[in-house]
């Protein structure tokens, strides 16, 4: 949670600087190292913030040149209109096919790397990092640049708005044992070179996540109803009215 909040604060600080024309359109942002020192965060945090800003359409990363500020648009970027359900559904569809393709091309070395992410999750060691690496390894195993880029962009969308960040924060890692079981099923399908089962296992993984997101949304809605009813109960109860009358 703290890492997510820190990450989002950095995104907002850089975007605020862009909005104030501290970094005008067409200009190049300071180097990663300089931004990290200025904002007192790690370089990986800056790197992730830049990815999110790129998804939001605020900057463009030019390999070998730097990060450049884009012209501000009056309308909101498409990323701000995306929600956690849409991101997860898209991931399920795309990563299902990624897993099916990877089953025919994955190497023994990549399978060993996948196994290490499972061990890390079982040991509760950098669970989120291990989760991301698991999916990235599978994408890389396709040898398809478009597939790899699609998965990277979907991961970036997970951090593109505070709403998506908070939604994922409320559901991720709440059942680490189940996540490990699902990742293990995907791993076994890939190890067996079974494209059909790899697709099914990946779909089952994301289907559970989507349902967990719905459960969290329902819980928040119920809590809001309870809070509103509690306020109304206090306002309209006869006991409260009588106490008020007696005090007068």
TABEL-V87500 format. One record per residue. N is the residue number from 1. RES is the residue in one small letter. PSI is psi in radians with two decimals (* if undefined). Layout:
N&RES&PSI ; N&RES&PSI
//
This chain:
1&x&-0.82 ; 2&x&-0.69 ; 3&x&-0.70 ; 4&x&-0.77 ; 5&x&-0.75 ; 6&x&-0.80 ; 7&x&-0.81 ; 8&x&-0.59 ; 9&x&-0.68 ; 10&x&-0.73 ; 11&x&-0.81 ; 12&x&-0.65 ; 13&x&-0.78 ; 14&x&-0.73 ; 15&x&-0.66 ; 16&x&-0.69 ; 17&x&-0.65 ; 18&x&-0.76 ; 19&x&-0.53 ; 20&x&0.04 ; 21&x&0.32 ; 22&x&-0.60 ; 23&x&1.56 ; 24&x&2.84 ; 25&x&2.35 ; 26&x&-0.29 ; 27&x&2.86 ; 28&x&2.34 ; 29&x&2.72 ; 30&x&2.76 ; 31&x&2.74 ; 32&x&-0.79 ; 33&x&-0.74 ; 34&x&-0.74 ; 35&x&-0.70 ; 36&x&-0.73 ; 37&x&-0.73 ; 38&x&-0.71 ; 39&x&-0.02 ; 40&x&0.84 ; 41&x&3.03 ; 42&x&2.78 ; 43&x&-0.64 ; 44&x&-0.62 ; 45&x&-0.73 ; 46&x&-0.73 ; 47&x&-0.78 ; 48&x&-0.65 ; 49&x&-0.69 ; 50&x&-0.69 ; 51&x&-0.78 ; 52&x&-0.71 ; 53&x&-0.58 ; 54&x&-0.73 ; 55&x&-0.62 ; 56&x&-0.07 ; 57&x&0.36 ; 58&x&-0.46 ; 59&x&2.85 ; 60&x&2.25 ; 61&x&2.08 ; 62&x&1.95 ; 63&x&2.24 ; 64&x&-0.05 ; 65&x&-0.83 ; 66&x&-2.93 ; 67&x&2.14 ; 68&x&2.48 ; 69&x&2.33 ; 70&x&2.81 ; 71&x&2.38 ; 72&x&2.40 ; 73&x&2.55 ; 74&x&-0.65 ; 75&x&2.73 ; 76&x&2.56 ; 77&x&2.72 ; 78&x&-0.50 ; 79&x&-0.52 ; 80&x&-0.24 ; 81&x&-0.04 ; 82&x&2.47 ; 83&x&3.01 ; 84&x&-0.58 ; 85&x&-0.74 ; 86&x&-0.74 ; 87&x&-0.79 ; 88&x&-0.68 ; 89&x&-0.76 ; 90&x&-0.72 ; 91&x&-0.72 ; 92&x&-0.82 ; 93&x&-0.82 ; 94&x&-0.81 ; 95&x&-0.34 ; 96&x&-0.77 ; 97&x&-0.58 ; 98&x&-0.78 ; 99&x&-0.71 ; 100&x&-0.71 ; 101&x&-0.75 ; 102&x&-0.49 ; 103&x&-0.44 ; 104&x&-0.17 ; 105&x&-0.21 ; 106&x&2.49 ; 107&x&2.92 ; 108&x&-0.63 ; 109&x&-0.71 ; 110&x&-0.63 ; 111&x&-0.67 ; 112&x&-0.66 ; 113&x&-0.72 ; 114&x&-0.73 ; 115&x&-0.67 ; 116&x&-0.61 ; 117&x&-0.63 ; 118&x&-0.72 ; 119&x&-0.72 ; 120&x&-0.73 ; 121&x&-0.67 ; 122&x&-0.54 ; 123&x&0.12 ; 124&x&0.69 ; 125&x&1.93 ; 126&x&1.05 ; 127&x&-0.82 ; 128&x&-0.72 ; 129&x&-0.75 ; 130&x&-0.66 ; 131&x&-0.84 ; 132&x&-0.75 ; 133&x&-0.66 ; 134&x&-0.87 ; 135&x&-0.60 ; 136&x&-0.70 ; 137&x&-0.75 ; 138&x&-0.75 ; 139&x&-0.80 ; 140&x&-0.55 ; 141&x&-0.27 ; 142&x&-0.38 ; 143&x&0.37 ; 144&x&1.92 ; 145&x&-0.65 ; 146&x&-0.72 ; 147&x&-0.78 ; 148&x&-0.80 ; 149&x&-0.67 ; 150&x&-0.78 ; 151&x&-0.72 ; 152&x&-0.73 ; 153&x&-0.65 ; 154&x&-0.66 ; 155&x&-0.66 ; 156&x&-0.64 ; 157&x&-0.48 ; 158&x&-0.42 ; 159&x&0.32 ; 160&x&-0.39 ; 161&x&2.71 ; 162&x&-0.55 ; 163&x&-0.79 ; 164&x&-0.73 ; 165&x&-0.81 ; 166&x&-0.69 ; 167&x&-0.80 ; 168&x&-0.61 ; 169&x&-0.54 ; 170&x&-0.27 ; 171&x&-0.47 ; 172&x&2.48 ; 173&x&0.27 ; 174&x&-0.35 ; 175&x&1.29 ; 176&x&-0.63 ; 177&x&-0.71 ; 178&x&-0.70 ; 179&x&-0.74 ; 180&x&-0.75 ; 181&x&-0.72 ; 182&x&-0.74 ; 183&x&-0.66 ; 184&x&-0.68 ; 185&x&-0.70 ; 186&x&-0.78 ; 187&x&-0.81 ; 188&x&-0.66 ; 189&x&-0.72 ; 190&x&-0.72 ; 191&x&-0.60 ; 192&x&-0.03 ; 193&x&0.57 ; 194&x&1.70 ; 195&x&-0.76 ; 196&x&-0.82 ; 197&x&-0.56 ; 198&x&-0.73 ; 199&x&-0.80 ; 200&x&-0.80 ; 201&x&-0.69 ; 202&x&-0.72 ; 203&x&-0.73 ; 204&x&-0.66 ; 205&x&-0.85 ; 206&x&-0.49 ; 207&x&-0.70 ; 208&x&-0.70 ; 209&x&-0.74 ; 210&x&-0.78 ; 211&x&-0.62 ; 212&x&-0.65 ; 213&x&-0.71 ; 214&x&-0.74 ; 215&x&-0.75 ; 216&x&-0.70 ; 217&x&-0.70 ; 218&x&-0.70 ; 219&x&-0.73 ; 220&x&-0.70 ; 221&x&-0.74 ; 222&x&-0.68 ; 223&x&-0.66 ; 224&x&-0.69 ; 225&x&-0.77 ; 226&x&-0.73 ; 227&x&-0.78 ; 228&x&-0.73 ; 229&x&-0.65 ; 230&x&-0.72 ; 231&x&-0.74 ; 232&x&-0.67 ; 233&x&-0.75 ; 234&x&-0.59 ; 235&x&-0.69 ; 236&x&-0.09 ; 237&x&2.47 ; 238&x&-0.62 ; 239&x&-0.72 ; 240&x&-0.70 ; 241&x&-0.76 ; 242&x&-0.68 ; 243&x&-0.69 ; 244&x&-0.72 ; 245&x&-0.73 ; 246&x&-0.65 ; 247&x&-0.41 ; 248&x&*
//
